[in-house]
Amino acid sequence: MAPVILAVDSPARDDVRALLDEHLADMYATSPPESVHALDHTALLAPSVTFVTAREADGTLLGCGALSELAATTVHAPGEGELKSMRTARAARGRGVATAVLARLLDLATARGYARVSLETGPQDFFAPARRLYARHGFTECGPFGGYSLDPHSVFMTLELPAGRREAAPTDASTSVPTSAATSVVGGPA
C-alpha cells in the first residue's frame, strides 16, 4: 500500500481548515454547544500545540491530530499532553490513518518526556470508533483533567507513558508510515 506521510503541519492550510470545519460541524451536531471542546484552526496555531497531518505522497490530506501541552502542576513535574482535533477524512477511513496519527502524537509526547497524554471525547455512539481506537492503544477512562469539569456529554481518557519510554523517540521531522502497518512507524525521515 502507498505510504502515509506524517508531518508537523499548519492548521491554517486550506485543505486542513476544510477538514477541521467538518470536524467542528459534526461536534456541534452531536453535542450541546457548552460540551464542544474541539478547537478551530486559529486555536490550533497556539505555540503550545503541535499539529500533525497525514497525507498521501501526492499531498492529499488524509487526517490530522494535535498534541497540546498542558501546564505542569509543579515546577519539577514531567509535562502532560492532551490530544486534540483527531480527524480522518471520510474517504480515508478504515485505512489506519487515525492509528498512524495517534502513534505519531504519542511518539512526540514520549520524546518530550510527558508523564501522560489525556483526551476528551463524547459518550455518544458517534464517538464509539474513537473510544475504541484509544482503548486499543492503552487509554483508560479517567476523571476530568486540565481545565475540564465533570460533564455528562464528555468521556475523559488517559494514557500513562512509562518512564522507560521517555528516551530516544522520533523528532518533529516527517515520518513515512505504510497504511498496512497500522501501529508501527517504519522508514526514516521523508
BAFI-3210 file (N, C-alpha, C; in Angstrom, 3 decimals, decimal comma, padded with zeros to 6 digits):
// residues 190
n [1|2|3|4|5|6|7|8|9|10|11|12|13|14|15|16|17|18|19|20|21|22|23|24|25|26|27|28|29|30|31|32|33|34|35|36|37|38|39|40|41|42|43|44|45|46|47|48|49|50|51|52|53|54|55|56|57|58|59|60|61|62|63|64|65|66|67|68|69|70|71|72|73|74|75|76|77|78|79|80|81|82|83|84|85|86|87|88|89|90|91|92|93|94|95|96|97|98|99|100|101|102|103|104|105|106|107|108|109|110|111|112|113|114|115|116|117|118|119|120|121|122|123|124|125|126|127|128|129|130|131|132|133|134|135|136|137|138|139|140|141|142|143|144|145|146|147|148|149|150|151|152|153|154|155|156|157|158|159|160|161|162|163|164|165|166|167|168|169|170|171|172|173|174|175|176|177|178|179|180|181|182|183|184|185|186|187|188|189|190]
n.u [000,834|000,303|002,444|001,752|002,317|003,439|003,536|004,581|002,505|000,625|-002,372|-003,711|-003,742|-005,581|-006,901|-006,733|-008,126|-010,694|-011,194|-011,085|-013,230|-015,338|-015,078|-015,653|-018,324|-019,553|-019,116|-020,695|-023,150|-023,531|-023,142|-024,143|-023,629|-022,121|-020,651|-018,863|-015,593|-013,762|-011,147|-010,773|-009,103|-007,570|-007,106|-005,553|-003,154|-001,667|001,338|001,733|000,743|001,202|000,677|-000,289|-000,357|-001,643|-000,813|-001,214|001,349|001,106|000,216|-002,438|-004,736|-005,285|-005,841|-005,711|-004,310|-003,639|-001,271|-001,426|000,280|-000,086|-000,298|002,199|001,783|003,486|006,720|008,801|007,531|006,927|005,915|002,583|000,365|-002,323|-004,536|-005,912|-008,361|-008,421|-008,945|-010,130|-010,252|-013,251|-013,033|-010,725|-011,116|-010,839|-008,377|-006,278|-005,310|-005,966|-004,823|-002,121|-001,662|-002,217|-000,171|002,060|001,675|001,815|004,457|005,737|004,943|006,217|008,906|009,129|009,081|006,719|004,535|002,032|-000,668|-003,714|-007,245|-010,362|-013,495|-016,631|-019,593|-021,507|-022,843|-021,721|-019,081|-017,999|-016,190|-013,826|-013,385|-012,906|-010,548|-008,730|-008,813|-007,766|-005,147|-004,272|-005,364|-007,305|-010,405|-010,831|-011,018|-012,071|-009,573|-006,925|-008,419|-011,005|-014,343|-016,597|-018,880|-021,797|-021,741|-019,232|-016,394|-013,547|-010,216|-007,072|-003,552|-000,876|002,505|005,151|008,144|010,384|009,969|010,567|012,768|015,029|013,139|011,248|011,814|010,344|010,374|009,244|007,650|007,379|004,700|003,493|000,166|-000,637|000,774|-000,463|000,058|002,754|005,681|007,511|010,449|012,463|013,124|011,198]
n.v [-001,202|002,296|004,671|006,603|009,900|011,460|014,511|017,467|020,214|023,000|024,157|026,070|025,708|025,474|022,978|021,637|023,358|023,037|020,341|020,539|022,310|020,649|018,762|020,327|021,021|018,508|018,019|020,013|019,209|016,898|017,217|019,255|022,830|023,873|021,709|021,164|020,824|020,969|022,395|025,264|026,134|028,402|028,404|026,129|027,006|027,887|028,318|026,252|024,011|021,223|020,424|017,843|016,329|013,753|012,585|011,619|010,564|012,300|014,575|014,714|015,281|013,196|012,947|014,288|015,537|016,731|017,674|019,031|020,918|020,596|022,662|022,280|020,780|021,153|022,660|020,789|018,624|016,123|017,006|017,067|015,969|016,768|015,237|016,577|017,460|015,138|013,692|011,958|012,038|011,421|009,761|008,385|006,737|003,736|002,927|002,982|005,466|007,142|005,641|005,787|008,579|008,916|007,293|008,752|011,185|010,219|009,353|011,838|012,944|011,192|011,674|014,217|013,775|013,580|012,674|011,646|011,322|012,761|012,918|014,276|013,135|012,189|010,559|009,544|007,372|008,132|008,725|006,300|004,733|006,259|006,070|003,317|003,118|004,587|003,033|000,604|001,339|001,575|003,611|004,609|005,180|008,174|010,749|014,229|016,425|018,908|021,920|020,973|020,037|017,837|016,359|015,247|014,833|014,231|012,076|011,200|010,284|008,653|008,040|006,621|007,320|005,271|005,759|004,524|004,639|007,180|008,031|008,006|009,105|009,620|012,770|015,969|015,728|014,705|011,524|008,411|006,219|003,095|002,320|-000,225|-000,999|-000,467|000,307|000,790|002,749|003,087|003,257|006,124|009,643|011,652]
n.w [000,000|-000,506|001,075|004,032|004,701|007,500|009,155|010,919|010,623|009,264|010,696|009,331|006,616|003,571|002,875|005,297|006,993|005,920|006,595|009,383|009,793|009,033|011,045|013,351|012,734|012,898|015,622|016,865|015,915|017,278|020,034|022,881|022,686|024,897|025,603|023,636|022,890|020,927|018,955|016,852|013,723|014,272|017,071|017,148|016,248|018,330|020,296|022,128|020,955|018,878|015,637|013,518|010,311|008,164|005,048|001,600|-000,711|-002,840|-001,649|-000,863|001,683|004,427|007,125|010,509|013,601|016,930|019,453|022,493|024,875|028,300|031,194|033,649|036,863|038,991|039,445|039,013|037,935|035,430|032,133|030,684|028,124|025,845|023,622|020,692|018,222|016,529|013,481|010,655|007,169|005,375|003,058|003,616|005,751|007,692|006,822|008,559|009,196|011,429|013,481|012,747|012,977|015,707|016,813|016,006|017,412|020,039|020,039|019,843|022,298|024,054|023,377|024,377|027,044|028,480|031,138|030,871|028,497|027,758|026,935|025,710|024,784|023,276|024,758|023,103|020,495|018,071|018,703|019,345|017,648|017,976|020,759|020,925|019,393|021,007|023,371|022,407|022,224|024,784|026,361|029,150|030,866|032,759|035,276|034,934|033,599|033,464|032,511|032,456|033,534|035,283|033,058|031,556|028,855|028,095|027,828|029,485|028,933|029,536|029,109|030,615|030,288|030,414|032,322|031,292|028,580|027,903|026,209|023,495|020,964|017,941|016,338|015,494|012,752|009,463|008,982|007,412|007,094|006,378|005,379|005,862|008,070|010,767|013,465|013,732|013,238|010,414|008,361|007,499|008,022|005,836]
ca.u [000,000|001,016|002,749|001,117|003,360|003,046|004,426|004,086|001,912|-000,146|-003,827|-004,268|-003,799|-006,972|-007,492|-006,837|-009,239|-011,943|-011,375|-011,403|-014,594|-016,208|-014,961|-016,418|-019,747|-020,003|-019,123|-021,870|-024,348|-023,585|-023,076|-024,586|-022,521|-021,267|-019,868|-017,963|-014,261|-012,896|-010,511|-010,758|-007,728|-006,856|-006,648|-004,530|-001,910|-001,009|002,681|001,702|000,108|001,882|-000,364|000,255|-001,257|-001,326|-001,072|-000,712|002,579|000,753|-000,216|-003,847|-004,926|-006,000|-006,275|-004,917|-004,426|-002,773|-000,810|-001,370|000,979|-000,827|000,551|002,683|001,181|004,574|007,894|009,623|006,696|007,022|004,781|001,479|-000,196|-003,716|-004,842|-006,970|-008,662|-008,169|-009,958|-009,759|-011,125|-014,194|-012,518|-009,555|-011,456|-010,617|-007,044|-005,257|-004,810|-006,075|-003,830|-000,810|-001,578|-002,126|001,171|002,989|001,491|002,346|005,917|006,129|004,756|007,278|010,156|009,110|009,140|005,431|004,154|000,775|-001,433|-005,140|-008,126|-011,798|-014,317|-018,032|-020,127|-022,495|-022,435|-020,898|-017,697|-017,592|-014,944|-012,698|-013,122|-012,292|-009,171|-007,926|-008,734|-006,828|-003,787|-003,958|-006,040|-008,374|-011,232|-010,344|-011,813|-011,682|-008,182|-006,714|-009,491|-012,313|-015,133|-017,486|-019,873|-022,389|-021,509|-017,794|-015,662|-012,142|-009,357|-005,661|-002,544|000,371|003,682|006,163|009,411|011,315|009,731|010,974|014,146|015,129|011,936|011,330|011,668|009,199|010,534|008,254|007,860|006,545|004,064|002,608|-001,158|-000,803|001,402|-001,338|000,522|004,200|006,275|008,630|011,096|013,124|012,562|010,822]
ca.v [000,000|003,565|005,179|007,804|010,805|012,173|015,642|018,660|020,988|024,160|024,006|027,167|025,335|025,416|021,642|021,317|024,157|022,393|019,136|020,988|022,856|019,466|018,208|021,196|020,890|017,241|018,142|020,803|018,438|015,734|017,585|020,621|023,779|024,016|020,486|021,015|021,288|020,926|023,671|025,663|026,208|029,509|027,930|025,108|027,685|028,290|027,747|025,046|022,942|020,666|019,928|016,839|015,821|012,542|012,870|010,723|011,079|013,408|015,718|014,622|015,211|012,005|013,110|015,200|015,465|017,697|017,430|020,295|020,782|021,075|023,300|021,378|021,040|021,658|023,030|019,635|017,530|015,943|017,588|016,224|016,430|016,469|015,035|017,444|017,539|013,919|013,597|011,288|012,374|010,317|008,858|007,657|005,936|002,299|002,693|003,066|006,842|007,609|004,904|006,350|009,916|008,713|006,800|009,875|012,113|009,575|009,408|013,206|013,096|010,420|012,392|015,412|013,353|013,706|011,571|011,070|012,021|012,601|013,427|014,366|012,754|012,102|009,246|009,153|006,333|008,772|008,724|004,935|004,321|006,955|005,468|002,005|003,372|004,963|001,871|-000,348|001,829|001,622|004,676|004,187|006,299|008,877|011,925|015,439|016,864|020,266|022,849|020,350|019,655|016,711|016,701|014,001|014,743|014,023|010,929|011,558|009,107|008,988|007,003|006,874|007,000|004,767|006,499|003,817|005,001|008,569|008,035|008,451|008,927|010,467|014,212|016,504|015,566|013,849|010,093|007,678|005,079|002,398|002,157|-001,612|-001,121|000,481|000,839|000,953|003,750|002,480|004,176|007,269|010,953|011,753]
ca.w [000,000|-000,554|002,410|004,560|005,173|008,714|009,347|011,593|009,535|009,706|010,636|008,528|005,193|003,116|002,983|006,727|007,515|005,488|007,410|010,746|009,762|009,027|012,395|014,257|012,402|013,490|017,085|017,242|015,569|018,155|021,451|023,187|022,480|026,080|025,758|022,489|023,290|019,750|018,652|015,447|013,217|014,917|018,384|016,933|015,910|019,583|020,449|022,964|020,175|017,715|014,744|012,601|009,278|007,414|003,641|000,560|-001,305|-003,741|-000,846|-000,467|003,130|004,897|008,503|011,328|015,053|017,598|020,813|023,222|026,147|029,463|032,206|034,701|038,169|039,838|038,656|038,662|037,416|033,986|031,434|030,223|026,866|025,529|022,208|020,193|016,793|015,764|012,433|009,423|006,042|005,114|002,024|004,116|006,932|007,567|006,255|009,598|009,298|012,817|014,254|012,419|013,579|017,151|017,114|015,826|018,531|021,245|019,920|020,184|023,748|024,683|023,155|025,238|028,429|029,156|032,021|030,384|027,468|028,046|025,897|025,970|023,634|023,667|025,109|022,109|019,548|017,049|019,161|019,696|016,989|018,594|022,074|020,691|018,961|022,171|024,269|021,791|022,411|026,199|027,101|030,051|031,313|033,943|035,606|034,219|033,766|032,955|032,842|032,269|034,704|035,018|032,044|031,068|027,410|027,902|028,343|029,622|028,868|029,721|028,905|031,329|029,488|031,352|032,323|030,427|027,182|027,685|025,729|022,105|020,167|016,757|016,489|014,767|011,309|008,808|009,051|006,471|007,734|005,464|005,979|006,289|009,390|011,464|014,748|013,812|012,385|009,714|007,443|008,110|007,663|004,418]
c.u [000,863|001,274|001,919|002,252|002,810|004,046|003,763|003,671|001,153|-001,645|-004,489|-004,300|-005,254|-007,608|-007,666|-008,000|-010,579|-012,225|-011,733|-012,799|-015,621|-016,249|-015,803|-017,918|-020,308|-020,075|-020,365|-023,179|-024,575|-023,699|-023,642|-023,398|-021,584|-020,386|-018,956|-016,625|-013,271|-012,372|-010,617|-009,298|-006,923|-006,298|-005,532|-003,190|-001,118|000,367|002,714|001,119|001,007|000,820|000,281|-000,800|-000,719|-001,730|-000,586|000,581|002,294|000,241|-001,670|-003,954|-005,788|-006,536|-005,351|-005,132|-003,447|-002,422|-000,636|-000,675|000,128|000,147|000,938|002,064|002,219|005,776|008,675|008,817|006,926|005,770|003,711|000,950|-001,654|-003,848|-006,020|-007,153|-008,238|-009,300|-009,374|-010,756|-012,005|-013,639|-011,352|-009,874|-011,285|-009,246|-005,936|-004,682|-004,847|-005,047|-002,437|-000,632|-001,428|-000,718|002,196|002,900|002,013|003,870|006,429|006,030|005,861|008,610|010,252|009,148|007,836|005,152|002,897|000,237|-002,896|-005,955|-009,547|-012,495|-015,746|-018,479|-021,104|-021,941|-021,512|-019,409|-017,175|-016,321|-013,712|-012,361|-012,467|-010,834|-008,286|-007,762|-007,755|-005,382|-003,451|-004,590|-007,142|-009,168|-010,672|-011,304|-011,374|-010,245|-008,072|-007,840|-010,890|-013,024|-016,036|-018,607|-020,467|-022,188|-020,032|-017,345|-014,207|-011,326|-007,906|-004,785|-001,289|001,512|004,781|007,471|010,430|011,142|010,219|012,447|014,137|013,860|012,044|011,146|010,469|009,327|009,464|008,650|006,910|006,011|003,197|001,258|-001,369|-000,156|000,732|-000,750|002,018|004,660|007,486|009,215|011,698|012,455|012,302|011,632]
c.v [001,244|004,072|006,416|008,651|011,601|013,299|016,720|019,615|022,170|023,882|025,108|026,842|025,122|024,041|021,229|022,083|023,533|021,148|019,511|021,601|021,717|018,841|019,025|021,084|019,603|017,329|018,915|020,094|017,290|016,086|018,981|021,582|023,902|022,788|020,212|021,646|021,235|022,330|023,989|025,856|027,327|029,079|026,892|025,699|028,099|027,631|026,461|023,832|022,530|019,975|019,026|016,470|014,513|012,820|011,729|011,334|012,258|014,642|015,694|014,429|014,006|012,174|014,049|014,909|016,445|017,219|018,791|020,054|021,381|021,678|022,274|021,767|021,541|021,923|021,813|018,454|017,375|016,528|016,565|016,820|016,061|016,293|015,914|017,201|016,330|013,768|012,887|011,700|011,168|009,297|008,005|006,765|004,446|001,942|002,800|004,459|007,328|006,915|005,475|007,731|009,787|008,253|007,925|010,859|011,523|009,537|010,799|013,428|012,375|011,148|013,629|015,060|013,496|012,470|010,876|011,940|011,719|013,178|013,501|013,995|012,629|010,686|008,709|008,089|006,888|008,676|007,321|004,487|004,993|006,336|004,095|002,161|003,665|003,783|000,829|000,059|002,121|002,744|004,068|005,418|006,866|010,022|013,114|015,836|018,294|021,179|022,273|020,141|018,504|017,159|015,390|013,803|014,559|012,706|011,365|010,275|009,558|007,770|007,434|006,467|006,555|005,530|005,842|004,151|006,410|008,636|008,523|008,088|009,853|011,939|014,669|016,376|014,637|012,387|009,429|006,427|004,371|002,183|000,719|-001,853|-000,124|001,054|001,023|002,020|003,092|003,489|005,334|008,553|011,026|012,816]
c.w [000,000|000,862|002,744|005,117|006,349|008,942|010,188|010,480|010,119|009,620|009,808|007,034|004,794|003,286|004,445|007,344|007,143|006,330|008,847|010,825|009,780|010,419|013,380|013,995|012,998|015,013|017,539|016,898|016,549|019,633|021,668|023,079|023,679|026,321|024,562|022,867|022,133|019,465|017,164|015,018|013,880|016,275|018,239|016,496|017,151|019,699|021,267|022,224|019,022|016,874|013,694|011,567|008,722|005,973|002,766|000,031|-002,238|-002,993|-000,414|001,037|003,500|006,310|009,245|012,809|015,663|018,998|021,465|024,554|027,254|030,459|033,268|036,036|039,178|038,942|038,176|038,108|035,916|033,338|031,101|028,938|026,748|024,029|021,829|018,687|015,974|014,748|011,227|008,347|005,728|004,129|002,508|005,309|006,651|007,010|007,294|009,790|010,744|013,703|014,009|013,047|015,089|017,538|017,009|017,006|019,835|021,220|020,294|021,696|024,513|024,564|024,052|026,725|029,186|030,004|031,514|029,255|027,750|026,895|026,416|024,680|024,132|024,004|024,045|021,150|018,461|017,408|019,500|018,961|017,598|019,949|021,918|020,256|020,167|023,130|023,717|022,031|023,869|026,992|027,962|030,480|032,608|034,242|034,766|034,548|033,233|033,418|032,689|033,603|034,286|034,096|031,522|029,560|027,083|028,508|028,351|029,649|029,019|029,455|029,637|030,400|030,448|031,208|031,397|028,959|026,880|027,311|024,302|021,344|018,970|017,091|015,674|013,252|010,750|008,936|008,084|007,151|006,710|006,132|006,411|007,655|010,324|012,740|014,810|012,828|011,746|008,743|008,195|007,726|006,175|003,724]
res [m|a|p|v|i|l|a|v|d|s|p|a|r|d|d|v|r|a|l|l|d|e|h|l|a|d|m|y|a|t|s|p|p|e|s|v|h|a|l|d|h|t|a|l|l|a|p|s|v|t|f|v|t|a|r|e|a|d|g|t|l|l|g|c|g|a|l|s|e|l|a|a|t|t|v|h|a|p|g|e|g|e|l|k|s|m|r|t|a|r|a|a|r|g|r|g|v|a|t|a|v|l|a|r|l|l|d|l|a|t|a|r|g|y|a|r|v|s|l|e|t|g|p|q|d|f|f|a|p|a|r|r|l|y|a|r|h|g|f|t|e|c|g|p|f|g|g|y|s|l|d|p|h|s|v|f|m|t|l|e|l|p|a|g|r|r|e|a|a|p|t|d|a|s|t|s|v|p|t|s|a|a|t|s|v|v|g|g|p|a]
***
